[in-house]
Amino acid sequence: MFKSLGFAIFLATFSVAISETCKNPVITSSSFTTEDSTYLTNIAYIGVFEVKCDAGGILKNLYAEVNGNVAPISTVDKNKFQVSWTEEIKKASSGDKLVRIYLEDDVAALKKAQRLGEDISSVPTLGSIVVNHPGAYSGPLVNGEFLALVLASVTAYYAILSKFQMSS
């Protein structure tokens, strides 16, 4: 009985290990970023991607590396994932942000390379996606209230000036 139970556990572990491997992954992605920073303090970046594997494997526990920070990736659906982060408006720059995707087994090697100051390109990745940030609108150069105050002040000045010129 113990032999059959041990064999069943081994078979289950082996089938899970095989189903989590992904041969020749194809990654398709889309992204969204905050484009209006008029009343906000941070820019939000969201990347949604789908991974298709040759063998139809199911991926779990993926991690992302963005700007030197490692974070877990959320699972949305079977082989569909989402990564998100925020940056302060002053630090956020427009352009492409590269997001490297790592399997759970490779995260330890990635963190070790970062800690030792080594090049992280030697650590194998599942792939990468690009999140494009076109920039954020931070409002008009001159607020409408300020412009109205200036126009009202100029109008009042010329009204008072013309009244004094007429009375003298």
Phi, psi and chi 1 to 4 in degrees:
 res  aa     phi    psi   chi1   chi2   chi3   chi4
   1 MET       -  -42.1  169.2  150.2  172.1      -
   2 PHE   -67.1  -32.5  -72.7  113.1      -      -
   3 LYS   -67.0  -42.4  -75.0 -175.2  178.0 -177.5
   4 SER   -69.4  -35.9   62.7      -      -      -
   5 LEU   -67.1  -42.0 -178.8   63.1      -      -
   6 GLY   -63.9  -40.1      -      -      -      -
   7 PHE   -66.3  -39.5 -178.8   72.8      -      -
   8 ALA   -64.1  -42.0      -      -      -      -
   9 ILE   -64.7  -43.6  -68.8  173.1      -      -
  10 PHE   -61.0  -44.4  170.1   76.4      -      -
  11 LEU   -64.3  -42.5 -169.9   58.8      -      -
  12 ALA   -63.8  -43.4      -      -      -      -
  13 THR   -63.4  -42.6  -54.1      -      -      -
  14 PHE   -65.1  -41.4 -177.6   73.5      -      -
  15 SER   -67.6  -36.6   65.5      -      -      -
  16 VAL   -66.4  -41.5  167.6      -      -      -
  17 ALA   -63.9  -38.7      -      -      -      -
  18 ILE   -70.7  -39.6  -74.0 -177.9      -      -
  19 SER   -69.6  -21.4   68.6      -      -      -
  20 GLU   -89.4   -6.4  -70.5 -174.2    6.6      -
  21 THR   -83.5  145.6   59.8      -      -      -
  22 CYS  -126.5  113.4 -175.9      -      -      -
  23 LYS   -93.8  132.4  -53.7  -90.4 -169.5 -138.7
  24 ASN    49.0   65.3  -59.1  -37.9      -      -
  25 PRO   -69.1  140.8   25.9  -32.6      -      -
  26 VAL  -117.1  120.1  175.8      -      -      -
  27 ILE  -109.6  126.2  -60.0  173.6      -      -
  28 THR  -116.9  137.5   55.0      -      -      -
  29 SER  -139.9  161.2   67.2      -      -      -
  30 SER  -141.2  160.3   61.1      -      -      -
  31 SER  -144.7  163.1   62.7      -      -      -
  32 PHE  -145.4  139.9  169.6   79.6      -      -
  33 THR  -136.3  158.0   63.3      -      -      -
  34 THR   -69.5  128.5  -52.1      -      -      -
  35 GLU  -112.8   -6.1  -65.7 -178.6   11.7      -
  36 ASP  -121.1  108.8 -174.2    1.9      -      -
  37 SER  -109.1   25.7   65.4      -      -      -
  38 THR   -59.9  -45.0  -52.4      -      -      -
  39 TYR  -116.5   11.5  -59.7  107.0      -      -
  40 LEU  -106.2  163.5  -56.5  175.3      -      -
  41 THR  -112.0  -16.4   57.2      -      -      -
  42 ASN  -132.3  151.7  -69.9  -35.6      -      -
  43 ILE   -99.4  129.4  -60.4  -68.0      -      -
  44 ALA   -97.7  135.7      -      -      -      -
  45 TYR  -117.7  131.3  -60.3   87.6      -      -
  46 ILE  -133.7  126.7  -59.6  172.6      -      -
  47 GLY  -121.2  124.7      -      -      -      -
  48 VAL  -113.2  131.7  178.1      -      -      -
  49 PHE  -144.6  156.4   61.3   96.1      -      -
  50 GLU  -122.6  138.6 -174.6  173.1    1.4      -
  51 VAL  -114.4  123.9 -179.0      -      -      -
  52 LYS  -110.1  128.4  -66.7 -177.1 -178.1  175.3
  53 CYS  -108.5  150.5  -55.8      -      -      -
  54 ASP   -62.0  -46.1  -80.0   -9.7      -      -
  55 ALA   -85.1    1.1      -      -      -      -
  56 GLY    72.9   25.7      -      -      -      -
  57 GLY   -68.2  155.4      -      -      -      -
  58 ILE  -105.0  127.1  -61.9  172.4      -      -
  59 LEU   -95.6  142.6  -64.4  169.9      -      -
  60 LYS  -138.5  156.1  -65.4 -178.8 -178.1  177.4
  61 ASN    53.6   64.1  -59.4  -28.4      -      -
  62 LEU   -93.8  156.1  -62.5  179.4      -      -
  63 TYR  -131.1  152.0  -70.4   83.6      -      -
  64 ALA  -119.7  146.7      -      -      -      -
  65 GLU  -119.2  118.6 -176.5  -87.3  -34.8      -
  66 VAL  -133.2  122.9 -178.9      -      -      -
  67 ASN    52.3   37.6  -61.6  -29.1      -      -
  68 GLY    84.9   -3.2      -      -      -      -
  69 ASN  -102.8  137.5  -61.5  -40.5      -      -
  70 VAL  -106.9  132.0  178.8      -      -      -
  71 ALA  -143.6  150.9      -      -      -      -
  72 PRO   -70.8  152.6   21.0  -27.9      -      -
  73 ILE  -103.0  136.9  -65.2  176.2      -      -
  74 SER   -80.7  140.5  -57.7      -      -      -
  75 THR   -91.2  124.6  -57.3      -      -      -
  76 VAL   -93.9  -44.4  176.9      -      -      -
  77 ASP  -155.5 -175.5 -160.6    1.4      -      -
  78 LYS   -59.8  115.7  178.8 -177.4  172.4 -174.9
  79 ASN    58.5   24.6  -72.5  -14.0      -      -
  80 LYS  -123.6  130.1 -168.5  168.8 -175.5  179.1
  81 PHE  -134.0  165.6  -54.8   93.4      -      -
  82 GLN  -141.2  135.4  175.6  179.9  -45.5      -
  83 VAL  -124.0  139.0   60.0      -      -      -
  84 SER  -146.6  152.1   59.5      -      -      -
  85 TRP  -160.5  168.5   72.7   95.6      -      -
  86 THR  -128.0  156.7   60.5      -      -      -
  87 GLU  -137.5  149.5  -74.2 -177.3   -3.6      -
  88 GLU   -64.3  148.0  -68.7 -179.2   17.8      -
  89 ILE   -58.9  -39.1  -68.7  173.9      -      -
  90 LYS   -66.7  -30.6  -66.0  178.1 -178.6  177.0
  91 LYS   -90.8  -19.1  -65.3 -180.0 -178.9  176.6
  92 ALA   -74.2  132.1      -      -      -      -
  93 SER  -119.9  151.7   60.5      -      -      -
  94 SER   -77.7  156.4   60.4      -      -      -
  95 GLY   124.8 -167.8      -      -      -      -
  96 ASP   -87.6  136.8  -67.5  -21.6      -      -
  97 LYS  -112.7  121.1  -51.2  -76.6 -177.0 -176.8
  98 LEU   -85.3  127.1 -178.7   65.7      -      -
  99 VAL  -116.0  113.2  179.7      -      -      -
 100 ARG   -90.2  137.3  -68.1 -178.8 -176.6   90.9
 101 ILE  -110.0  129.3  -56.7  164.3      -      -
 102 TYR  -123.6  145.6  -66.7   91.2      -      -
 103 LEU   -74.4  158.7  -64.4  171.8      -      -
 104 GLU   -59.1  -34.6 -175.2  175.9   28.1      -
 105 ASP   -66.3  -25.7  -61.0  -23.0      -      -
 106 ASP   -94.8   -7.2  -60.8  -37.6      -      -
 107 VAL   -66.6  -37.3  172.7      -      -      -
 108 ALA   -62.9  -41.8      -      -      -      -
 109 ALA   -66.2  -37.1      -      -      -      -
 110 LEU   -63.9  -47.9  171.7   65.4      -      -
 111 LYS   -64.5  -35.6  -71.6 -177.1  176.9 -178.9
 112 LYS   -66.1  -43.4 -179.1  179.8  178.3 -176.3
 113 ALA   -63.0  -40.2      -      -      -      -
 114 GLN   -65.4  -43.1  -73.5  178.7  -28.8      -
 115 ARG   -63.6  -37.7 -172.1  175.6   54.8 -112.8
 116 LEU   -87.1   -2.5  -63.0  175.7      -      -
 117 GLY    74.6   22.7      -      -      -      -
 118 GLU   -85.4  168.7  -63.4  174.3   -7.4      -
 119 ASP   -73.9  124.9 -173.5   21.0      -      -
 120 ILE   -81.0   -6.6   62.7  170.9      -      -
 121 SER   -68.1  -15.1   62.8      -      -      -
 122 SER   -79.1  -14.9   62.5      -      -      -
 123 VAL   -82.9  128.2  178.8      -      -      -
 124 PRO   -67.0  139.2   20.7  -28.2      -      -
 125 THR  -115.5  158.2   65.3      -      -      -
 126 LEU   -73.6  -32.5  179.4   67.8      -      -
 127 GLY   163.5 -164.1      -      -      -      -
 128 SER  -150.6  158.6   62.1      -      -      -
 129 ILE  -129.0  163.7   64.1  170.2      -      -
 130 VAL  -120.0  128.0  174.2      -      -      -
 131 VAL  -107.1  118.2  175.7      -      -      -
 132 ASN   -95.0  129.2 -175.4  -54.8      -      -
 133 HIS  -115.0  109.1  177.9   56.1      -      -
 134 PRO   -74.2   -8.8   25.6  -31.3      -      -
 135 GLY   116.0  167.0      -      -      -      -
 136 ALA  -124.9  138.0      -      -      -      -
 137 TYR   -78.5  123.3  174.2   73.4      -      -
 138 SER  -110.0   19.9   58.3      -      -      -
 139 GLY   101.3  171.0      -      -      -      -
 140 PRO   -69.7  159.1   25.2  -32.4      -      -
 141 LEU   -64.8  -36.2  -65.6  175.0      -      -
 142 VAL  -125.0  126.1  178.2      -      -      -
 143 ASN   -67.4  148.7  -71.5  -25.7      -      -
 144 GLY   -61.5  -37.6      -      -      -      -
 145 GLU   -64.5  -40.3  -63.6   86.5   -3.1      -
 146 PHE   -66.5  -42.9  178.4   72.7      -      -
 147 LEU   -62.7  -41.0 -172.3   58.8      -      -
 148 ALA   -64.2  -40.1      -      -      -      -
 149 LEU   -63.3  -43.1  177.0   66.7      -      -
 150 VAL   -64.2  -46.2  168.6      -      -      -
 151 LEU   -63.4  -40.5  -72.4  174.5      -      -
 152 ALA   -65.2  -40.1      -      -      -      -
 153 SER   -65.2  -43.8  -61.1      -      -      -
 154 VAL   -64.3  -42.2  168.3      -      -      -
 155 THR   -63.6  -44.5  -56.1      -      -      -
 156 ALA   -64.4  -39.9      -      -      -      -
 157 TYR   -60.5  -48.9  172.7   74.9      -      -
 158 TYR   -69.4  -30.2  -79.3  112.8      -      -
 159 ALA   -67.1  -45.3      -      -      -      -
 160 ILE   -67.2  -41.2  -67.0  170.4      -      -
 161 LEU   -62.5  -43.4 -176.3   64.9      -      -
 162 SER   -69.9  -31.9   62.4      -      -      -
 163 LYS   -65.2  -42.0 -179.5  179.6  177.2 -175.3
 164 PHE   -67.7  -35.0  -80.0  128.0      -      -
 165 GLN   -69.6  -34.0  -73.3  177.8   -9.3      -
 166 MET   -72.9  -34.1  -67.5  171.0   97.1      -
 167 SER   -82.4  -14.7   61.5      -      -      -
 168 SER  -100.3      -   53.0      -      -      -
